[in-house]
Amino acid sequence: MKKATVLLAALVITAFTLASAGASDLKIGYVDLQKALNESTVGKKAKEKFTAEVKNAESEITRKKEELERLGGSLEKQGSMLKDDVKAEKEKDFIKMQKDYERKVKDYKDELQIKDAQLTRGILSDLVEIIKKYGKENNYTIVFERSETVLLYATDGLDITEKIISIYDAQSPSKKK
């Protein structure tokens, strides 16, 4: 938060300095990276792929949970009829299976977070390169990211998000995974 405030202050000072030097040359724009990420073709495909992976993980977890519940129910029903050593062994197996289930849930969660971060990071990296190139080619002085901590208000006329999405979507199919 502190870095964003310092960055914003530095950018505003730079903008005013540049504006006083030649107001007619000042060109400012902003990009909503979250919107570009969610609405670009590549972003939509990545989201679909990630959603499918989440569903697969959820179905595997659900299957393991049902198996664990069946075993727990069986152990509860048969518990009073079993010999102590057999009951102790089944309880031990149940506890092991429960720990395995909890570990599997954590592993899936961690794995999905990593995959989501990788997909997002790759797309954002491509978008930043496109924004830099677009800014340079179209003589922008500053291009901000639209976020509540950096850009609190700007007119819609400064929004170049749709242009960036169009450029990104128009890139070669080999870039679209």
C-alpha positions in Angstrom: 0.0 0.0 0.0 2.8 2.3 0.9 4.7 1.6 -2.3 1.5 2.2 -4.4 1.1 5.6 -2.7 4.7 6.6 -3.3 4.5 5.4 -6.9 1.3 7.3 -7.5 2.8 10.5 -6.0 5.9 10.1 -8.2 3.8 9.5 -11.3 1.6 12.5 -10.6 4.7 14.7 -10.0 6.1 13.4 -13.3 2.9 14.1 -15.1 2.7 17.7 -13.8 6.3 18.3 -14.7 5.8 17.0 -18.2 2.5 18.9 -18.5 4.2 22.2 -17.6 6.9 21.5 -20.1 4.5 20.9 -22.9 0.8 20.3 -22.1 0.0 19.5 -25.7 2.4 16.5 -25.7 1.0 14.9 -22.6 -1.0 11.7 -23.4 -2.3 9.5 -20.6 -4.2 6.2 -20.7 -5.1 3.4 -18.4 -5.7 -0.4 -18.7 -7.9 -2.5 -16.6 -5.6 -5.6 -16.4 -8.2 -7.7 -14.6 -10.7 -7.0 -17.4 -8.1 -7.7 -20.0 -7.2 -11.0 -18.3 -10.9 -12.1 -18.0 -12.1 -11.0 -21.4 -9.2 -11.8 -23.7 -9.5 -15.0 -25.7 -6.4 -16.4 -24.1 -7.7 -15.4 -20.7 -11.1 -17.1 -21.3 -9.4 -20.3 -22.5 -7.1 -20.3 -19.5 -10.0 -19.8 -17.2 -11.9 -22.7 -18.9 -8.9 -25.0 -18.6 -8.4 -24.0 -14.9 -12.1 -24.5 -14.2 -11.9 -28.0 -15.7 -8.9 -28.8 -13.5 -10.8 -27.6 -10.5 -13.8 -29.8 -11.3 -11.5 -32.8 -11.7 -9.9 -32.1 -8.4 -13.3 -31.6 -6.7 -14.6 -34.9 -8.1 -11.5 -36.8 -6.9 -11.8 -35.1 -3.4 -15.6 -35.9 -3.3 -14.9 -39.5 -4.1 -12.2 -39.8 -1.4 -14.5 -38.1 1.1 -17.4 -40.5 0.3 -15.0 -43.4 0.7 -13.8 -42.1 4.1 -17.4 -41.5 5.2 -18.4 -45.1 4.2 -15.5 -46.5 6.2 -16.3 -44.3 9.2 -19.9 -45.4 9.1 -19.0 -49.0 8.8 -16.6 -48.7 11.7 -19.2 -47.0 13.8 -21.8 -49.7 13.1 -19.5 -52.7 13.5 -17.4 -51.2 16.3 -19.3 -52.8 19.2 -19.2 -56.2 17.6 -15.5 -56.3 16.8 -12.8 -57.6 19.0 -10.6 -54.9 20.5 -7.5 -55.7 18.4 -9.5 -55.7 15.2 -11.4 -52.6 16.2 -8.1 -50.8 17.0 -6.6 -51.9 13.6 -9.7 -50.6 11.8 -9.6 -47.3 13.7 -5.9 -47.0 12.9 -6.7 -47.5 9.2 -9.5 -44.9 9.4 -7.2 -42.3 11.0 -4.5 -43.0 8.3 -7.1 -42.7 5.6 -8.4 -39.4 7.1 -4.9 -38.0 7.2 -4.4 -39.0 3.6 -7.6 -37.3 2.6 -6.6 -34.1 4.4 -3.2 -34.2 2.8 -4.7 -34.8 -0.6 -7.1 -31.8 -0.2 -4.2 -29.6 0.8 -2.1 -30.8 -2.1 -4.9 -30.2 -4.6 -5.4 -26.7 -3.2 -1.7 -25.8 -3.4 -1.3 -27.3 -6.8 -4.4 -25.3 -8.1 -3.1 -22.1 -6.6 0.3 -22.6 -8.3 -1.4 -23.4 -11.7 -3.7 -20.3 -11.4 -0.7 -18.1 -10.6 1.3 -19.5 -13.5 -1.5 -19.0 -16.0 -2.2 -15.5 -14.7 1.5 -14.5 -14.6 2.0 -15.6 -18.2 -1.0 -13.7 -19.6 -0.2 -10.6 -17.6 3.4 -10.7 -18.8 2.1 -10.8 -22.4 -0.3 -8.0 -21.7 2.3 -5.8 -20.1 4.5 -6.2 -23.2 1.6 -5.3 -25.5 0.8 -2.2 -23.3 4.4 -1.0 -23.5 4.6 -1.4 -27.2 1.1 0.2 -27.7 2.1 3.1 -25.4 5.4 3.7 -27.3 3.8 3.4 -30.8 0.9 5.7 -29.9 3.1 8.3 -28.0 1.6 7.8 -24.6 3.4 9.7 -21.8 2.0 7.4 -19.1 -0.2 4.3 -19.0 -1.6 3.4 -15.6 -3.1 0.2 -14.4 -6.8 0.6 -13.4 -7.0 -0.4 -9.8 -8.6 1.1 -6.7 -5.2 1.7 -5.0 -3.5 3.4 -7.9 -6.1 4.9 -10.1 -9.1 6.2 -8.2 -10.8 8.0 -11.1 -10.3 8.7 -14.8 -12.6 9.4 -17.6 -13.6 6.6 -19.9 -11.9 8.3 -22.8 -8.5 7.4 -21.3 -9.4 3.7 -21.1 -7.4 1.7 -23.6 -8.3 -1.7 -22.2 -10.4 -2.8 -25.2 -7.7 -1.8 -27.7 -5.2 -3.9 -25.7 -7.6 -6.9 -25.6 -8.1 -6.5 -29.4 -4.3 -6.5 -30.0 -3.8 -9.5 -27.7 -6.6 -11.5 -29.4 -5.3 -10.7 -32.8 -1.9 -12.1 -32.1 -0.8 -15.4 -33.7 -2.7 -18.5 -32.7 0.5 -20.0 -31.5 0.3 -17.6 -28.5 -3.2 -18.8 -27.6 -2.9 -21.8 -25.4 
